[in-house]
């Protein structure tokens, strides 16, 4: 029992002594892994919805991960703000970050009150819902932010602004619907194929030049720093970010593109996604999750 007591005492001593190692000023380098839920928040006007052949458009949620490096300079409260100590307010931090990871876009679009033939005769109406999830790798994030250091710099509140750049010319997608086999067969008779599939969106070089790859990113964060040694902290926290993205031109799975072209012909609309931009379409994202990482004194 005596060796166990010594070990427990040593651990308690180390944790008590951690407060002496809190980073109070100067540069720090943070390396973090972010685990996120991502909800797509699409916005489009009625005219462009009609051009796409959709009566409605809603968002979907997915899961993504990314890594991030952040360089911060801490303006400590004693030196720069004339506080006598940092027990409550520890100062402000100016941060610059760069990250790389995954991107997600998920949408539900479709047509209301479509007529289908009933098996026993007659007909019925049903809303067609097409679910499409798109995964992109890599997605590069960058930005700057202000941090408020509290409770001897253990608790950190942050606000950041920056950008997100899509750098994947061949994102993968999943496509499926709410239709049964009989309803899918009825649409196939009209040359519309909504059977489930996974595939790759091949974006041509010409389309890549037309599409806007950048979005505006706003971020709120909270983190707790637990010192480990004199030059390293363990950091953990949560964040909420919102990106505003207007792609201009859009790339769709071939099945969805073909359905939009056929629907356009029925309504006298010439649908050509390579020539005409969708100016009102915004593919915004709300990301939320947790962060785990290490913070080093530079």
Residue frames as qw, qx, qy, qz and C-alpha x, y, z in Angstrom:
[[0.000, 0.884, 0.468, 0.000, 0.00, 0.00, 0.00],
 [0.355, -0.716, 0.055, 0.599, 2.89, 2.37, 0.71],
 [0.325, -0.059, 0.540, 0.774, 4.07, 2.59, -2.96],
 [0.070, 0.644, 0.667, 0.368, 0.47, 3.31, -4.03],
 [0.242, -0.878, -0.301, 0.282, 0.21, 6.13, -1.47],
 [0.388, -0.479, 0.280, 0.736, 3.48, 7.61, -2.74],
 [0.251, 0.245, 0.660, 0.664, 2.22, 7.48, -6.33],
 [0.065, -0.804, -0.575, -0.139, -1.09, 9.18, -5.40],
 [0.343, -0.795, -0.087, 0.493, 0.80, 11.87, -3.48],
 [0.386, -0.218, 0.456, 0.772, 3.10, 12.44, -6.47],
 [0.145, 0.509, 0.671, 0.520, 0.17, 12.82, -8.85],
 [0.192, -0.883, -0.419, 0.084, -1.58, 15.27, -6.50],
 [0.419, -0.626, 0.112, 0.648, 1.63, 17.27, -6.12],
 [0.337, 0.055, 0.562, 0.753, 2.10, 17.51, -9.89],
 [0.023, 0.679, 0.624, 0.386, -1.46, 18.69, -10.50],
 [0.307, -0.864, -0.265, 0.299, -1.28, 21.26, -7.70],
 [0.416, -0.493, 0.270, 0.715, 1.97, 22.59, -9.14],
 [0.434, 0.461, 0.598, 0.491, 0.40, 22.96, -12.62],
 [0.021, 0.945, 0.321, -0.063, -0.93, 26.42, -11.79],
 [0.369, -0.713, 0.259, 0.537, 2.63, 27.71, -11.79],
 [0.419, -0.079, 0.670, 0.608, 2.98, 26.74, -15.44],
 [0.389, 0.759, 0.509, -0.118, -0.02, 28.62, -16.92],
 [0.472, 0.258, 0.301, 0.787, 0.96, 30.58, -20.05],
 [0.102, -0.753, -0.388, 0.521, 0.57, 34.24, -19.08],
 [0.212, 0.855, -0.127, -0.457, 2.12, 36.12, -22.02],
 [0.130, -0.492, 0.725, 0.465, 3.91, 35.79, -25.33],
 [0.572, 0.279, -0.541, -0.549, 3.42, 33.39, -28.20],
 [0.612, -0.081, 0.753, -0.229, 1.70, 30.01, -28.02],
 [0.366, 0.244, -0.715, -0.543, 1.22, 27.36, -30.70],
 [0.663, 0.023, 0.567, -0.489, -1.90, 25.20, -30.57],
 [0.258, 0.159, -0.853, -0.425, -2.40, 21.93, -32.44],
 [0.542, 0.086, 0.534, -0.643, -5.99, 20.67, -32.36],
 [0.047, -0.157, -0.913, -0.374, -8.22, 17.95, -33.76],
 [0.426, 0.098, 0.179, -0.881, -11.83, 19.04, -34.32],
 [0.056, 0.232, 0.966, 0.102, -14.74, 16.59, -34.34],
 [0.247, 0.178, 0.026, -0.952, -17.78, 18.26, -35.91],
 [0.383, 0.553, 0.738, -0.056, -21.38, 17.87, -36.75],
 [0.060, -0.192, 0.333, 0.921, -22.14, 19.83, -39.91],
 [0.359, 0.610, 0.669, -0.228, -25.60, 21.03, -40.96],
 [0.236, 0.161, 0.476, 0.831, -26.14, 22.44, -44.45],
 [0.140, 0.655, 0.465, -0.579, -28.39, 25.50, -44.55],
 [0.335, 0.231, 0.577, 0.708, -29.35, 26.11, -48.23],
 [0.192, 0.670, 0.299, -0.652, -31.00, 29.33, -49.45],
 [0.213, 0.089, 0.677, 0.699, -32.43, 29.86, -52.96],
 [0.380, 0.262, 0.114, -0.880, -35.19, 31.97, -54.53],
 [0.713, 0.316, 0.530, -0.333, -38.30, 30.56, -56.20],
 [0.603, 0.705, -0.219, -0.301, -37.16, 31.26, -59.76],
 [0.199, 0.576, -0.793, -0.012, -33.93, 29.31, -59.35],
 [0.497, -0.063, 0.810, -0.305, -35.76, 26.50, -57.55],
 [0.750, 0.505, 0.244, -0.350, -38.01, 26.22, -60.59],
 [0.431, 0.717, -0.521, -0.170, -34.92, 26.19, -62.83],
 [0.066, -0.387, 0.908, -0.147, -33.58, 23.25, -60.80],
 [0.591, -0.142, -0.675, -0.419, -36.99, 21.52, -61.00],
 [0.338, -0.174, -0.795, 0.472, -37.52, 21.55, -57.21],
 [0.342, -0.737, -0.390, -0.434, -40.51, 22.64, -55.17],
 [0.568, -0.809, 0.102, -0.108, -38.52, 22.66, -51.92],
 [0.644, 0.425, -0.482, 0.416, -34.97, 22.43, -50.63],
 [0.643, -0.741, 0.089, -0.173, -33.86, 21.61, -47.08],
 [0.147, 0.700, -0.673, 0.187, -30.60, 20.87, -45.35],
 [0.939, -0.168, -0.302, -0.001, -29.11, 17.68, -43.86],
 [0.409, -0.802, 0.426, -0.094, -26.56, 16.94, -41.15],
 [0.886, 0.277, -0.334, 0.165, -23.32, 14.96, -41.37],
 [0.702, -0.659, 0.144, 0.226, -20.07, 14.33, -39.49],
 [0.620, 0.684, -0.211, 0.321, -16.62, 15.68, -40.41],
 [0.725, -0.551, 0.008, 0.413, -13.14, 15.99, -38.89],
 [0.491, 0.778, -0.119, 0.373, -10.27, 18.41, -39.39],
 [0.711, -0.328, -0.187, 0.593, -6.95, 19.43, -37.90],
 [0.083, 0.950, 0.105, 0.283, -5.85, 22.95, -37.07],
 [0.626, -0.096, -0.229, 0.739, -2.71, 24.85, -36.12],
 [0.098, -0.930, -0.258, -0.244, -3.05, 28.20, -34.35],
 [0.520, 0.098, -0.272, 0.804, -0.43, 30.80, -33.42],
 [0.291, -0.870, -0.362, -0.167, -1.53, 33.20, -30.65],
 [0.338, 0.301, -0.370, 0.811, 0.11, 36.16, -28.97],
 [0.438, -0.682, -0.574, 0.113, -1.15, 36.80, -25.42],
 [0.067, 0.578, -0.155, 0.798, -1.30, 40.44, -24.23],
 [0.459, -0.314, -0.753, 0.350, -1.27, 39.76, -20.49],
 [0.253, -0.847, -0.415, -0.217, -3.51, 41.75, -18.15],
 [0.573, -0.662, -0.096, 0.474, -0.74, 42.92, -15.80],
 [0.468, -0.177, 0.308, 0.809, 1.58, 44.37, -18.44],
 [0.099, 0.266, 0.526, 0.802, -0.91, 45.72, -20.99],
 [0.334, -0.633, -0.505, -0.483, -4.08, 46.42, -18.97],
 [0.022, -0.491, 0.437, -0.753, -2.62, 47.48, -15.58],
 [0.826, -0.422, -0.240, -0.285, -4.27, 44.68, -13.59],
 [0.328, -0.692, 0.594, -0.245, -2.55, 43.58, -10.38],
 [0.402, -0.188, 0.896, 0.014, -3.03, 39.85, -11.16],
 [0.397, 0.130, -0.651, -0.634, -4.63, 37.49, -13.68],
 [0.234, 0.072, 0.891, -0.381, -6.93, 35.65, -11.26],
 [0.514, 0.561, 0.504, -0.407, -10.06, 36.75, -13.15],
 [0.599, 0.795, 0.016, -0.094, -8.98, 38.48, -16.37],
 [0.778, -0.291, 0.327, 0.451, -5.73, 37.22, -17.82],
 [0.106, -0.488, 0.406, 0.765, -5.54, 39.33, -20.95],
 [0.713, 0.573, 0.100, -0.391, -6.37, 39.19, -24.64],
 [0.576, -0.197, 0.678, 0.411, -4.97, 36.97, -27.36],
 [0.504, 0.638, -0.227, -0.536, -4.57, 37.69, -31.07],
 [0.677, -0.093, 0.725, 0.085, -4.68, 34.43, -33.01],
 [0.483, 0.517, -0.466, -0.532, -3.98, 33.25, -36.56],
 [0.690, -0.081, 0.706, -0.140, -5.02, 29.77, -37.64],
 [0.457, 0.408, -0.617, -0.494, -4.72, 27.36, -40.56],
 [0.638, -0.070, 0.710, -0.289, -6.55, 24.06, -40.85],
 [0.406, 0.261, -0.706, -0.518, -7.20, 21.22, -43.26],
 [0.373, 0.038, 0.860, -0.347, -9.83, 18.49, -43.20],
 [0.151, 0.359, 0.878, 0.279, -13.19, 17.37, -44.55],
 [0.292, 0.100, 0.002, -0.951, -16.21, 19.24, -45.87],
 [0.167, 0.342, 0.923, -0.051, -19.86, 18.21, -46.04],
 [0.350, 0.102, -0.124, -0.923, -22.93, 19.32, -47.94],
 [0.080, 0.255, 0.963, -0.020, -26.28, 17.59, -47.52],
 [0.342, 0.127, -0.047, -0.930, -29.56, 18.57, -49.12],
 [0.313, 0.379, 0.866, -0.091, -33.11, 17.28, -49.47],
 [0.265, 0.313, -0.211, -0.887, -34.88, 18.52, -52.58],
 [0.212, 0.233, 0.941, 0.121, -37.89, 17.34, -54.48],
 [0.269, -0.188, -0.442, -0.835, -41.34, 17.80, -55.96],
 [0.348, 0.084, 0.645, -0.675, -44.67, 17.97, -54.15],
 [0.652, 0.357, 0.412, -0.527, -47.85, 16.05, -54.96],
 [0.198, 0.352, -0.772, -0.490, -46.59, 13.80, -57.75],
 [0.842, 0.083, 0.074, -0.529, -49.19, 11.42, -59.18],
 [0.005, -0.317, 0.944, 0.092, -48.49, 7.68, -59.06],
 [0.708, -0.076, -0.488, -0.505, -50.67, 4.74, -60.13],
 [0.589, -0.374, 0.574, -0.428, -51.91, 2.59, -57.27],
 [0.064, -0.203, 0.965, 0.152, -51.35, -1.22, -57.55],
 [0.260, 0.377, 0.870, -0.184, -55.09, -1.98, -57.22],
 [0.182, 0.653, 0.552, 0.485, -56.15, 0.75, -59.62],
 [0.187, -0.958, -0.217, 0.011, -56.61, 4.46, -59.25],
 [0.515, 0.515, -0.230, 0.645, -53.87, 6.88, -58.26],
 [0.549, -0.748, -0.251, 0.274, -52.36, 8.69, -55.30],
 [0.241, 0.889, -0.174, 0.349, -50.17, 11.72, -54.64],
 [0.821, -0.424, -0.073, 0.375, -46.76, 11.68, -52.97],
 [0.001, 0.955, -0.279, -0.099, -43.93, 14.14, -52.38],
 [0.880, 0.287, -0.180, 0.332, -40.69, 13.05, -54.05],
 [0.374, -0.885, 0.274, 0.050, -37.71, 13.63, -51.74],
 [0.817, 0.420, -0.244, 0.310, -34.18, 13.25, -53.12],
 [0.599, -0.770, 0.162, 0.146, -31.42, 13.03, -50.52],
 [0.725, 0.550, -0.191, 0.368, -27.89, 13.93, -51.56],
 [0.597, -0.756, 0.149, 0.222, -24.83, 13.93, -49.30],
 [0.646, 0.670, -0.199, 0.307, -21.54, 15.26, -50.68],
 [0.721, -0.614, 0.096, 0.307, -18.17, 14.78, -48.94],
 [0.480, 0.827, -0.172, 0.236, -15.14, 16.91, -49.85],
 [0.711, -0.588, 0.207, 0.325, -11.47, 16.42, -48.98],
 [0.383, -0.292, -0.489, 0.727, -9.46, 18.54, -48.57],
 [0.072, -0.901, -0.304, -0.301, -11.13, 21.68, -47.28],
 [0.513, 0.098, -0.290, 0.802, -8.73, 24.40, -46.11],
 [0.268, -0.895, -0.351, -0.067, -9.68, 26.88, -43.40],
 [0.495, 0.125, -0.191, 0.838, -7.83, 30.02, -42.34],
 [0.210, -0.843, -0.331, -0.367, -8.51, 33.08, -40.29],
 [0.232, 0.297, -0.464, 0.802, -7.80, 35.35, -37.36],
 [0.525, -0.630, -0.537, -0.198, -9.47, 35.82, -34.01],
 [0.120, -0.595, 0.396, -0.689, -9.57, 37.52, -30.62],
 [0.660, -0.258, -0.696, 0.117, -9.38, 35.51, -27.39],
 [0.377, -0.716, 0.197, -0.553, -10.37, 36.54, -23.89],
 [0.546, 0.135, -0.757, 0.333, -8.23, 34.84, -21.24],
 [0.567, -0.599, 0.037, -0.564, -9.98, 34.17, -17.90],
 [0.875, -0.448, 0.123, -0.134, -9.23, 32.45, -14.56],
 [0.465, -0.618, 0.564, 0.289, -5.43, 32.53, -14.77],
 [0.338, 0.511, -0.589, -0.527, -5.65, 31.89, -18.52],
 [0.325, 0.000, 0.944, -0.058, -7.25, 28.49, -17.97],
 [0.420, 0.616, 0.653, -0.136, -10.61, 29.43, -19.55],
 [0.146, -0.245, 0.412, 0.865, -10.50, 30.96, -23.04],
 [0.469, 0.669, 0.511, -0.266, -13.40, 32.52, -24.97],
 [0.307, -0.236, 0.511, 0.767, -12.80, 33.22, -28.64],
 [0.548, 0.715, 0.305, -0.309, -14.35, 34.91, -31.66],
 [0.412, -0.289, 0.592, 0.629, -12.87, 34.43, -35.11],
 [0.601, 0.698, 0.105, -0.376, -13.41, 35.43, -38.70],
 [0.310, -0.422, 0.729, 0.441, -11.85, 33.81, -41.71],
 [0.616, 0.407, -0.354, -0.574, -12.43, 31.75, -44.79],
 [0.729, -0.054, 0.681, -0.037, -13.00, 28.21, -46.00],
 [0.361, 0.562, -0.517, -0.535, -11.71, 26.99, -49.38],
 [0.916, 0.132, 0.346, -0.156, -12.96, 23.88, -51.18],
 [0.059, 0.686, -0.650, -0.320, -9.98, 22.19, -52.85],
 [0.525, -0.001, 0.851, 0.024, -11.45, 18.85, -53.93],
 [0.335, 0.314, -0.462, -0.759, -12.05, 18.53, -57.72],
 [0.534, -0.042, -0.779, -0.325, -13.67, 15.10, -57.27],
 [0.404, -0.233, 0.571, -0.675, -15.96, 15.05, -54.21],
 [0.157, -0.131, -0.972, -0.112, -17.87, 11.85, -53.45],
 [0.477, -0.123, 0.068, -0.868, -21.63, 11.68, -52.99],
 [0.115, 0.210, 0.960, -0.144, -24.49, 9.46, -51.78],
 [0.393, 0.006, -0.242, -0.887, -27.88, 9.69, -53.51],
 [0.063, -0.267, -0.960, 0.054, -31.15, 8.09, -52.41],
 [0.340, -0.284, -0.227, -0.867, -34.88, 8.86, -52.25],
 [0.426, -0.020, 0.652, -0.627, -38.06, 8.11, -50.31],
 [0.710, 0.256, -0.261, -0.602, -39.58, 6.18, -53.26],
 [0.764, -0.124, 0.628, -0.085, -40.32, 2.45, -53.43],
 [0.390, -0.123, 0.762, 0.503, -39.46, 0.19, -56.37],
 [0.335, 0.629, 0.685, 0.151, -42.79, 0.68, -58.16],
 [0.050, 0.953, 0.139, -0.263, -42.52, 4.47, -57.91],
 [0.299, -0.597, 0.521, 0.531, -38.92, 4.41, -59.13],
 [0.424, 0.179, 0.794, 0.397, -39.99, 2.30, -62.12],
 [0.251, 0.832, 0.492, -0.041, -42.74, 4.81, -62.95],
 [0.063, -0.903, 0.168, 0.391, -40.19, 7.64, -63.05],
 [0.431, -0.306, 0.693, 0.491, -37.80, 5.55, -65.15],
 [0.462, 0.546, 0.671, 0.197, -40.53, 5.32, -67.80],
 [0.167, 0.976, 0.140, -0.017, -40.14, 9.13, -68.05],
 [0.692, 0.468, -0.220, 0.504, -36.32, 8.75, -68.27],
 [0.226, -0.760, 0.350, -0.500, -35.83, 9.97, -64.69],
 [0.810, -0.032, -0.555, 0.188, -33.65, 7.63, -62.62],
 [0.291, -0.732, 0.331, -0.521, -33.54, 8.19, -58.88],
 [0.933, -0.182, -0.301, 0.076, -32.27, 4.76, -57.80],
 [0.545, -0.805, 0.201, 0.122, -29.79, 4.85, -54.92],
 [0.815, 0.404, -0.127, 0.396, -26.12, 5.19, -55.77],
 [0.458, -0.770, 0.153, 0.417, -22.75, 6.43, -54.57],
 [0.717, 0.537, 0.183, 0.406, -20.32, 8.07, -56.93],
 [0.471, -0.352, 0.045, 0.808, -17.88, 10.86, -57.68],
 [0.284, 0.914, 0.219, -0.190, -18.64, 14.34, -58.93],
 [0.649, 0.035, 0.286, 0.704, -16.16, 15.01, -61.73],
 [0.074, 0.918, 0.159, -0.356, -15.84, 18.77, -61.96],
 [0.714, 0.512, 0.159, 0.451, -14.29, 19.87, -65.24],
 [0.493, -0.156, -0.063, 0.854, -11.45, 22.38, -65.33],
 [0.012, -0.423, -0.325, -0.846, -13.73, 24.88, -67.06],
 [0.520, -0.686, -0.429, -0.276, -16.33, 24.55, -64.28],
 [0.674, -0.422, -0.294, 0.530, -13.66, 24.82, -61.58],
 [0.314, 0.107, 0.064, 0.941, -12.61, 28.17, -63.04],
 [0.256, -0.517, -0.361, -0.733, -16.21, 29.41, -62.90],
 [0.649, -0.588, -0.481, -0.045, -17.15, 28.12, -59.44],
 [0.134, -0.778, 0.341, -0.510, -16.37, 30.16, -56.35],
 [0.714, -0.025, -0.663, 0.222, -14.31, 28.01, -53.93],
 [0.220, 0.139, -0.519, 0.815, -14.26, 30.48, -51.00],
 [0.415, -0.698, -0.528, -0.249, -16.74, 31.02, -48.19],
 [0.096, -0.620, 0.335, -0.703, -16.85, 33.43, -45.27],
 [0.667, -0.246, -0.683, 0.168, -16.41, 31.76, -41.87],
 [0.293, -0.643, 0.255, -0.660, -17.51, 33.10, -38.45],
 [0.707, -0.079, -0.684, 0.163, -16.61, 31.14, -35.32],
 [0.468, -0.688, 0.264, -0.488, -17.27, 31.17, -31.56],
 [0.739, 0.104, -0.637, 0.191, -15.23, 28.95, -29.25],
 [0.550, -0.716, 0.278, -0.329, -14.63, 28.07, -25.62],
 [0.773, 0.259, -0.539, 0.214, -11.64, 26.11, -24.32],
 [0.659, -0.725, 0.181, -0.083, -10.11, 24.96, -21.06],
 [0.540, 0.604, -0.538, 0.235, -6.32, 24.68, -20.80],
 [0.848, -0.524, 0.079, -0.022, -4.86, 22.16, -18.36],
 [0.126, 0.796, -0.591, 0.025, -1.07, 22.57, -17.88],
 [0.988, -0.006, -0.147, 0.045, 0.97, 19.39, -18.16],
 [0.723, -0.169, -0.057, 0.667, 4.56, 20.66, -18.10],
 [0.187, -0.642, -0.079, 0.740, 6.05, 24.15, -18.10],
 [0.045, 0.346, -0.474, -0.809, 5.95, 24.40, -21.91],
 [0.262, -0.122, -0.813, -0.505, 2.84, 22.40, -22.77],
 [0.479, 0.061, 0.461, -0.744, -0.90, 22.47, -21.95],
 [0.114, 0.292, 0.926, 0.210, -3.65, 20.04, -22.74],
 [0.280, 0.171, 0.033, -0.944, -6.55, 21.95, -24.31],
 [0.052, 0.362, 0.919, 0.148, -10.16, 20.86, -24.74],
 [0.198, 0.341, 0.218, -0.892, -13.30, 22.76, -25.66],
 [0.426, 0.548, 0.719, 0.031, -16.21, 23.31, -27.99],
 [0.061, -0.273, 0.276, 0.920, -17.03, 25.58, -30.90],
 [0.450, 0.660, 0.580, -0.160, -19.80, 26.82, -33.15],
 [0.168, -0.344, 0.405, 0.830, -19.14, 28.18, -36.64],
 [0.553, 0.661, 0.455, -0.225, -21.21, 29.39, -39.57],
 [0.330, -0.215, 0.531, 0.750, -19.96, 29.65, -43.13],
 [0.489, 0.695, 0.215, -0.481, -21.60, 31.67, -45.90],
 [0.385, -0.202, 0.731, 0.526, -20.93, 30.15, -49.33],
 [0.595, 0.648, 0.135, -0.456, -22.21, 31.27, -52.75],
 [0.672, -0.107, 0.614, 0.400, -20.82, 28.86, -55.37],
 [0.253, 0.525, -0.330, -0.743, -22.26, 30.65, -58.40],
 [0.651, 0.239, -0.599, -0.399, -22.17, 27.61, -60.65],
 [0.719, -0.297, 0.520, -0.353, -23.21, 24.20, -59.31],
 [0.342, 0.298, -0.866, -0.213, -22.10, 20.63, -60.04],
 [0.760, -0.121, 0.301, -0.563, -24.74, 17.93, -59.54],
 [0.495, -0.077, 0.862, 0.083, -24.87, 14.13, -59.81],
 [0.076, 0.054, -0.699, -0.709, -25.75, 13.13, -63.38],
 [0.096, -0.466, -0.877, -0.065, -29.12, 11.67, -62.32],
 [0.062, -0.711, -0.424, 0.557, -30.19, 14.92, -60.64],
 [0.019, -0.438, 0.332, 0.835, -28.89, 17.00, -63.55],
 [0.052, -0.128, -0.838, -0.528, -30.77, 14.84, -66.07],
 [0.072, -0.617, -0.767, 0.162, -34.00, 15.09, -64.04],
 [0.041, -0.667, -0.153, 0.728, -33.67, 18.90, -63.97],
 [0.012, 0.244, -0.574, -0.782, -33.13, 19.02, -67.75],
 [0.080, -0.341, -0.888, -0.300, -36.19, 16.81, -68.44],
 [0.094, -0.698, -0.599, 0.381, -38.34, 18.85, -66.05],
 [0.067, -0.531, 0.113, 0.837, -37.09, 22.06, -67.68],
 [0.022, -0.021, -0.734, -0.679, -38.14, 20.87, -71.13],
 [0.088, -0.557, -0.826, -0.018, -41.67, 20.19, -69.82],
 [0.129, -0.820, -0.368, 0.420, -41.85, 23.79, -68.59],
 [0.478, 0.824, 0.132, 0.275, -40.10, 25.41, -71.55],
 [0.320, -0.895, 0.301, 0.082, -36.86, 26.10, -69.62],
 [0.753, 0.504, -0.368, 0.209, -33.43, 25.52, -71.14],
 [0.700, -0.686, 0.198, 0.013, -31.40, 24.04, -68.28],
 [0.764, 0.446, -0.267, 0.382, -27.61, 24.19, -68.69],
 [0.644, -0.739, -0.066, 0.184, -25.58, 24.22, -65.46],
 [0.701, -0.092, 0.165, 0.688, -22.25, 24.82, -67.23],
 [0.256, 0.461, 0.288, 0.799, -23.45, 28.00, -68.92],
 [0.304, -0.710, -0.188, -0.607, -25.89, 29.55, -66.44],
 [0.191, 0.166, -0.704, 0.663, -24.96, 30.39, -62.81],
 [0.432, -0.642, -0.627, -0.089, -27.46, 29.93, -59.96],
 [0.189, 0.518, -0.217, 0.805, -27.02, 33.43, -58.57],
 [0.527, -0.577, 0.077, -0.619, -29.45, 33.19, -55.65],
 [0.919, -0.185, -0.349, 0.002, -28.12, 29.87, -54.32],
 [0.105, -0.701, 0.580, -0.401, -26.24, 29.91, -51.01],
 [0.860, -0.092, -0.501, 0.021, -24.92, 26.63, -49.56],
 [0.179, -0.706, 0.441, -0.525, -24.21, 27.75, -45.98],
 [0.730, -0.079, -0.663, 0.142, -23.04, 25.44, -43.20],
 [0.491, -0.714, 0.251, -0.432, -23.47, 25.39, -39.43],
 [0.697, 0.188, -0.646, 0.249, -20.68, 23.39, -37.78],
 [0.536, -0.667, 0.269, -0.442, -20.59, 22.45, -34.09],
 [0.901, 0.049, -0.414, 0.120, -18.36, 20.13, -32.13],
 [0.672, -0.714, 0.136, 0.140, -15.50, 19.54, -29.72],
 [0.486, 0.741, -0.410, 0.215, -11.77, 20.16, -29.93],
 [0.844, -0.489, 0.125, 0.181, -8.88, 18.26, -28.35],
 [0.648, 0.645, -0.177, 0.363, -5.25, 19.22, -28.64],
 [0.704, -0.346, -0.161, 0.599, -2.00, 20.50, -27.21],
 [0.083, 0.982, 0.030, 0.167, -0.84, 24.05, -26.55],
 [0.796, -0.041, -0.106, 0.594, 2.88, 24.85, -26.59],
 [0.205, -0.909, 0.027, 0.361, 4.79, 27.84, -25.28],
 [0.728, 0.579, 0.058, 0.363, 6.86, 29.27, -28.16]]
